[in-house]
Amino acid sequence: MKPKTLSLKLIRLELVSILANWFIPFFGVVFPLLLGILLVSTALSDVPEAFLPEARTGLMLSIIQIIPLAVILLGHSSIYSQELENKIPLRMRLFGFPEHVTLIAKLIAEFMFMTLAIILYVVVFFNAFELIIPSSKAIVVTVVTLYLEGIICFMLAHGVANFFRKFGPTYAVTMVIYFALMMIGGMMGLQSSQLPASLRFIASMLPFTYVSRDFIDIWKGIPYSYAPFIQSLIVLGSISAIVLVLSIIFRKNRAV
Amino acid sequence: MITIQELKVKYGDKVALTINEPILIEPNDRIGVIGSNGAGKTTLVNAILGLIPYHGTILRDVHPSEMGVHMQFNEYPSTVPIWMVMEAILNTDLKSNALVNELIDFFDFRECLKKRYGKLSGGQKQRLTLILVLSQDYKILFFDEVTSGLDFETRQRLIDLLVKWYSEKETTLCMISHYYQELSALVDKILLLDEGNVIEYGDRQDLFRKYCGRTILICDNNPVNRQLISPFPILKSAEHMIAVKCIDEQTEAEAVKVLQAANVDYIRSSDDIEIMSINAKERYYATHTQGN
């Protein structure tokens, strides 16, 4: 018998598993939509009419980042930690699924769900509000950024879940990271300039900050220097990769 | 198929399993692995499957993907219907897979397909893993306490189904169990472990003859019975019973005559794994204590 390979049925299993865990659709779909609509409807009352599309688009771009955070960071860590706690990955391995196959299936399912959530979010926003119509370059940059944030979240979530191997502490830690990233990254309406100096420094290391603050310029077609943003992706990506590698080393050679 | 040589498994400083004499698992073997808690049974299976680090040699003629295992506890995603879990693991359409459908009916599992894993009873959970394991083409299968935690009736039914399923198959089976009666129905070899040591490994009948003689007669342990059977050799057994060792037909006939004359109820056995294992352990420790 050959080792099992990736199949559509395995991806479907992971996708349904995401849908069945209510907090992922809630935090990944309902919450960003509600928060976005609420903030656009209430927080922009002082903005002059002429600047409203720009302000709304800025908020939309900021809050859309909650989707990878909720679906991948919260979703993957909580589902995978529960599975580790119940030794489901080991069971799958004993059924002939190499670890990378089950992880790729999860990754694909999570990114499929994230994509659907993003499409729904964008469709609702463009139907509900007058927004800036982006150029194709702005769309590509935004989509690539969201996927890169998703990959960073995946490494971080997987590292935390693999380190604790229990749902409780994993969920607690990722929830703290989730809210911290939302607050510092400008997704809760706070600008990085309003933060204390120490938090401003942390904010400058987060790609979320640049998307929340600067991506409106890309959507407006204003020339933008990507260097600090790319640097922040590298920094957060490296931290997530280090967390992942450390968790693997920590768990290496431990009992099954 | 599998050869284990000079194996040592440690958990921290504690030695969980030591195998000095080579153990050979050959094609078509039906092996029962027995021993009390902490004997090293699951550790042995985990080592063979390569799930834990060990010192020594385990030679495998089979690829890891050809070794299946039904662990003591098997969990699956609990928020998805069972049929979807099965289709993902087996990568098949349940409706068109004849073998899986045969197994589903064989294990009377069809009503569970639409349920979630968390809603299944203990017996149904065990049957799910059995269906998943049996429907794949493994050369060797390990069953780690498949029936633990199940009520007597479910246990019996599961074992009956397993015996029937494997009666004409050539899969090598390695079955860990505390229930010796179950093993009697399924296995022809016994690997007896105790406190991480191999006490005995061999043919079930040979081991019985080695430690218990030709047959044994078991009756209640009370002063009258003890007095009655005092002329005969007695084997070590559980406190509540007396086991008479009958090395030949004549001894058995004489013991039976005595018991029948006194109207004592007794059980005759020629392959009691429990009493064999008690006496094997006794002899092992007597030898090894003397040796030390």
HADDOCK unambig.tbl for C-alpha pairs under 7 A between the chains (distance, minus, plus):
assign (segid A and resid 1 and name CA) (segid B and resid 65 and name CA) 6.05 0.50 0.50
assign (segid A and resid 1 and name CA) (segid B and resid 66 and name CA) 5.54 0.50 0.50
assign (segid A and resid 1 and name CA) (segid B and resid 137 and name CA) 6.38 0.50 0.50
assign (segid A and resid 1 and name CA) (segid B and resid 138 and name CA) 6.99 0.50 0.50
assign (segid A and resid 2 and name CA) (segid B and resid 65 and name CA) 6.33 0.50 0.50
assign (segid A and resid 3 and name CA) (segid B and resid 65 and name CA) 5.80 0.50 0.50
assign (segid A and resid 7 and name CA) (segid B and resid 91 and name CA) 6.96 0.50 0.50
assign (segid A and resid 9 and name CA) (segid B and resid 87 and name CA) 6.51 0.50 0.50
assign (segid A and resid 9 and name CA) (segid B and resid 88 and name CA) 4.71 0.50 0.50
assign (segid A and resid 9 and name CA) (segid B and resid 91 and name CA) 6.40 0.50 0.50
assign (segid A and resid 10 and name CA) (segid B and resid 88 and name CA) 4.60 0.50 0.50
assign (segid A and resid 13 and name CA) (segid B and resid 84 and name CA) 6.44 0.50 0.50
assign (segid A and resid 13 and name CA) (segid B and resid 85 and name CA) 6.56 0.50 0.50
assign (segid A and resid 13 and name CA) (segid B and resid 88 and name CA) 6.47 0.50 0.50
assign (segid A and resid 16 and name CA) (segid B and resid 80 and name CA) 6.62 0.50 0.50
assign (segid A and resid 17 and name CA) (segid B and resid 79 and name CA) 6.09 0.50 0.50
assign (segid A and resid 17 and name CA) (segid B and resid 80 and name CA) 6.02 0.50 0.50
assign (segid A and resid 20 and name CA) (segid B and resid 79 and name CA) 5.83 0.50 0.50
assign (segid A and resid 86 and name CA) (segid B and resid 75 and name CA) 6.00 0.50 0.50
assign (segid A and resid 87 and name CA) (segid B and resid 75 and name CA) 6.74 0.50 0.50
assign (segid A and resid 88 and name CA) (segid B and resid 75 and name CA) 5.58 0.50 0.50
assign (segid A and resid 88 and name CA) (segid B and resid 76 and name CA) 5.76 0.50 0.50
assign (segid A and resid 91 and name CA) (segid B and resid 74 and name CA) 6.67 0.50 0.50
assign (segid A and resid 94 and name CA) (segid B and resid 68 and name CA) 6.73 0.50 0.50
assign (segid A and resid 94 and name CA) (segid B and resid 69 and name CA) 6.78 0.50 0.50
assign (segid A and resid 95 and name CA) (segid B and resid 68 and name CA) 6.94 0.50 0.50
assign (segid A and resid 96 and name CA) (segid B and resid 65 and name CA) 5.34 0.50 0.50
assign (segid A and resid 253 and name CA) (segid B and resid 53 and name CA) 6.84 0.50 0.50
assign (segid A and resid 255 and name CA) (segid B and resid 52 and name CA) 6.21 0.50 0.50
assign (segid A and resid 256 and name CA) (segid B and resid 51 and name CA) 6.43 0.50 0.50
assign (segid A and resid 256 and name CA) (segid B and resid 52 and name CA) 6.69 0.50 0.50
